[in-house]
Amino acid sequence: MLGPRATRSETVGPPGVGGAPSTVGDATAAVDAFLASYLDDRLQEARQVDAVFAEEVAGRVAAFVLRGGKRLRTAFVWCGWLAAGGGDDPGTPVRIGAALELLQACALVHDDVMDGSPVRRGAPAVHTDFARAHREAGLRGSATSYSATAAVLAGDLALAWADDLLTETALASPHGDRLHREWRAMRSEMVAGQYLDLRAQATGSSDGDEARTIATLKSALYTVERPLALGAVSVAAGARATDALRSAGRCAGLAFQLRDDLLGAFGDPALTGKPAGEDLRGRKLTYLLAVAVRRATESGDAEALAALGPDHTDHTDHTEDGVDRMRAALEATGARAVVEDEIAALAASSVRHFAAAATDASARREFASLVERAVGTAPAPDREGA
């Protein structure tokens, strides 16, 4: 929010002709530039609080955010803004995108603690790095307990920064009430999805409807639908256009989560930046797993059910042999192929819904390309804009 005490990050404008991003790439570059300045300001504030806190907590959060990521939420905010006609203030979607990247940092740091994932974005996860620092400094107590607790605090700080930035942006916007309502709903959905994911793992569920609900709350809404809506409402999009964008986001977001499930089971860690097979080791309820269990049950495939079932000892032992057997069952039941087909169908539906909201052909092309990148498949082309 601009004012007498505005920081450097609050006056940064996005790159592009006339200050406005012209492509998804420009929009993400603008958010990266804004984040670099914004986080520098936050680090200066942290140093005034305490030097150790600034270096060991705030510094880790800033480094993690600036290490990158797909910046998908940023790109979808910009697509929603563009679909609704854009406006005279491209800085608003840039700030919303930056707030989402900070919220994503919180989610990933906490998620890695909950899952015990040692690697994120091709480098040690935040809790892993805290454990290393604990051991190297010869600190007392358990490095595992210390690192988990410290990482939770780091994630909390990222969330605080995200909320601060979104609040500042909403207060400075004539459409701030709508922005805040979208943001508030999204935060609750994230927590609900994460908890249901945790609970389904604890109950050993194989229910397909439950898996789809978790995928919707944990990923589809948060990754695509809400970012599209945030971009649209920042320029007072009408109800009809916003509803079409929500439908586009729901389809693309589900497709994104289904692709993530496939990469979690079959992906190359060198490309994904995280270990493969973690969801299988913990027998997380994914739509992929639910489809495989359903098809194995229908066909009477006892071998596949033994590999995929919640009581199979290989899962609790986390053995590589057990993970390999699960992968084989996912292939043998045809679940992998079924999910691939559903991803393609959802991506195509997403592009059609977006076209109903966006009159600009370049916006439709940008969105179609973004969906293809996000879900790893080529949706049907926009014939009118081709």
N, C-alpha and C positions, 0 to 999 in steps of 0.2 A: 504494500500500500504506500503510495507516494506521499510525502509530507516533509516537514522540516528536518526530520531525523532519518530520512530514507537512506538505506545503505547502498553500496555500489551494486549489489545483486538486484535490488529493486528497480534500478534505472537501466538495466541492461536490456537492449532490444534484440529481437531475433534477426538473423541474417536473411538475405534475400532481396529481391528488387523492391525498393521502397520500404524496406524493413520487414516485409512479410515473407515467410517461407513459401516457396513455389512448388516444392515436392515433399514427399515423406522424408527423404534424406535431409532436406534443408530443415524440416521441422525437428528431427531428432538431433541434428547438429546444433540448432538453436537451444534446445533443452540442455544438451551437454555443456554448452558455453554458459548458460544461465546457472546450471548446477555448480560448475567450477567456482563461479563468483559467489553464489549463495553459500556454498559450503565453506568457502574461505572466511566469509563473514561470521558464520556459526563457530568456526574454529577460533577466531579471535575472541568471540564472546566466551567460549569455553576456557580459554587461557586466563581470562579475567576471573573465572570461578575458581579454577585450580589447575596447575600445570600438569599434574599426574593424570587427572581426569581428561584433560584436553588431549594429551599424547596417547594414552592407553585406550580410551573409550571413544571420544569424539573423533580422534584421528583415524581409528579403525573403521568407524562408520563412514566417514568421508571417503577413505580409500576404497572401501567396498563399493560404494555408490559409483564412484568415478571409474571403477574397473570395467564398467560397461554392462553388458547384457543385451538382450535383443531390442530393448526400448519399444516393445510392441504397444504398451499402453499409451505411451507418448504419441505414437503414430496413429493409433485409433482415435485419440482425442482430436488430433488435427483433422482426420478424415470426417469426424462428426461435425466439427466447426465448419469445414469446407462444404459439406453436404447441405448445411443449413444456410449457406450463403456467405460465410465468412463475415468480415466486418472490418471496422477501422482500427481495431486493437488486437493485432496478432499476438501481442504479449500475453493476453489472457490465456489462450490455449497453451502457450509455452509454459506459463507458470503452473497451470493445472497438470500438464505433463510432468513437470519437475516434481510436483507434490506426489504424483502417482509413483514416480521412481523411488522416492524416499519411502513411501508406504510399502513398495515392493521389497525394498531392502529390509525393512522390519519383518515382513512375512518370510523372506528367505532365511534370515538369520535365525528366527525362531523355529522355522520348519527344519532346518539342519540340526538344531539341538534336539527337537522331538524325534527325528528320524535317526539320529546318530550318524549323519552323513559327514564324512571327513573332508569332502572336496566340493567347491562351488566355483563356477566360472573359471575352471581350470587352475584354481589355486586353493590353498588350505581354507576351509570354511572358517568363519570368525571364531567359533568356539574351539576349533582345532588350533588356531593361532594363539588364542589365550592359553591353551594347555601347554603349548611349546614355550611360551614366555614364562609360565609358572615354573616349569622344569628348569629352564635355563637360569632363572633368577634364584633357584633354590628356595622357593617360598614354602611355607609350612602347609600341611593339610593335603587333601586330595586334589590333584590337578584336574581330574574329571569333574568333580563337584564345583571347583572354582571356575573352570572354563564355562560350564553350562550356565552358572549364575551370572557371570560377567557378560556372556553373550546375550542373555535375556535383557540385561540392562542396556546393552548396545542397541538391541532391537527396539526397546522402549524409547530410546533417544531418537532413533530414526522416525518412529511414529510421531513423537512430539514435534519434530521438525516438519514432518509432512502436514500435520494438523495446523501448525502455525502458518505455513505457507498457503494452504488452501483457505484458511480463515482470512488472511490478509487479502488474498485475491477476491474472495467473495465480498468482503466489506467494500472493496474498491469497484465492484461491478454493479450495474443496475439490475442484474439478474442473480444477485448473490443468494437470495432465498432458495431459488431452484438449484443452484450449484450446491449449496449446503445440504439440501434434502437428498440429492443424489449421493453425495459423499458419505453422509451419515448412514444411509441404507447400505451402501457398499461395505462399509466397515463391519456392520453387523453380519452381513451375508458371509464375509470372509471368515469371521470367527465361527459362525454356525457350520460352514462347510468343513473347516478344519476339525471342529469337535466331532462332527458326524463321521469324518474320515477315521479319526482316532477310535471312536466307539465301534465302528464297523469292523475294524481290525481286531479289537478286543473280543467281539462277539463271534468272530469267524464267519461273518455274513458272506453269502454268495448271491444276494438278491440283486437282480438287474435294475429294478426301479430305484432301489436305494443307491446303487452305484451312479445312476444317472442324476439323482438328486444331488449327491455329493459333487459330481463333476460340474453341475450347473452352479451351485453355490460357491464352490471353492475356486472355480476357474472361469466358467463361461461368463458369469456376470461381472466378475472382477477384472478379467483380462480384456474383454471386448465390449460387452453390452454397456456397462456403466461408463467406461471411457468414451465411447461414442456418444452417449447421452450427455455426459459432462461437456463435451465439445459443442454439442448442438444447443443445449440450454444456455450456454455462455453467450449466445447471440439470439436468444429468444425464439428458438425454433418452435413451430406450431405443433400441436398435439399429433396430427396425422404423420408429419415427417418424423417426429421423435419416435412414434410407435413403430414406424417402418425401420428406423435405425435400431431400435431395441430388438426387433425380430432378426435383423441382419447380424447384430452382435451376439444374440443367443445362439444362432446357428454356427457362426464362425468360432465362438468361444467353446462350444461343445466339440467342434472338430479339432480345435487346438488341444483340448484336454485329451481327446482320444489319440491324437498323434503323440502327445507327451507320454501316454500310457505305453504306446508301442515302443517309443524310444527308451523308456524306462526298462522295458523287457529285452529289447533287441538292439538298442543303440550302441554306437561306438563312442566310448568315453572321450576319445581324442577330439571328437566333433561336438559332443554334447556338453563337455566340461564337467561331467559328474559321473560317478561309477554306474555301470549297468547292473541290472538285476536286484537293486535294493528293494523295489516294491515287491519283487517275488520272494526275496529272503524274509521279509516281514509279512508276507501274504496280505498286502494291502488290497482292499476291495476296490478294483477298477472295473470299468465296463468291459474291458477285454477279458478279465478273469471271469466275470459273471456270464458272459456269452459262452466262454469255454465250458464252464460248469454246466450251464443249461444244455448245451449241445451234447456233452458227454453223458448227461443224465438221460436225454431223449434217445440216444443211440445205444445206451447200455455199455458205454466204454469204461469198464471197471479200472483199467490201467490209468487212463487219464484222470478219472475221479480220485484215485489213490494219490496221484501226483499233485492234484490241485486242491484236495480237501483240506479243511482246517486242522484235522487231527493227524496229518501226515508228519512223522517225526523229522523228516528232512527239513521241514520249514523251521521248526523250533531249534534245530541244530545249526541252521544257517549254512549247510554244506553246499559246496559248488555242485555236487552231484544232484542234490535236490533241486537246485535252480535250473540245471540243465534239463532235468526231467519235466519241470514245469514248462520250460520253453518248448520242449518237444510236444507236450500236450496241447499247448496253445496253437501250435502248427497243425497237429494231427486232427484236432476237432474242427479245424477250419475257422476258428475264432479270429485269427490274425487277418484272414482274407475278408471276413464279414466286417470287421472294424475298418479296414481299408476302404471298403465300398461305402460304408456309412460316412466316413470322412469326406469322400468325394461328393456324396449327395448333399451333405450339410454345407460344404463350401459353395456348391452351385446355388443352393437356396439362399445363402447369405448374400451372394452377389446380386441375385434377383431382388431381394428385399431392399438392398442399398440403392439399387437403380430406381426404385419407387420413391425414394426420398431425395435423391440427388439429381438435379436437372443438368448439372455441369458434366460433360463427357469426360473431361480430364480427371475430375474427382472420382468418377466411376472406374476409370482405368487404374488410378492410383490405389483405390480400395481393392480391386480385383488382384492387383499385383501383390498387395500387402497380405491378403488372405492366402494367396498361393505360398508366399514366404512363410507365413505363420503356421500353416497346417501341412506344408510339404506336398501339395498336390496342385494341379492346375484346374481352377474352376472354369465353367463355361464362359467364353468371352462375351463382353458387352457388345452385341452386334451393332447397336445404334451408334456407339461411340468409336467403333473400330475404324 
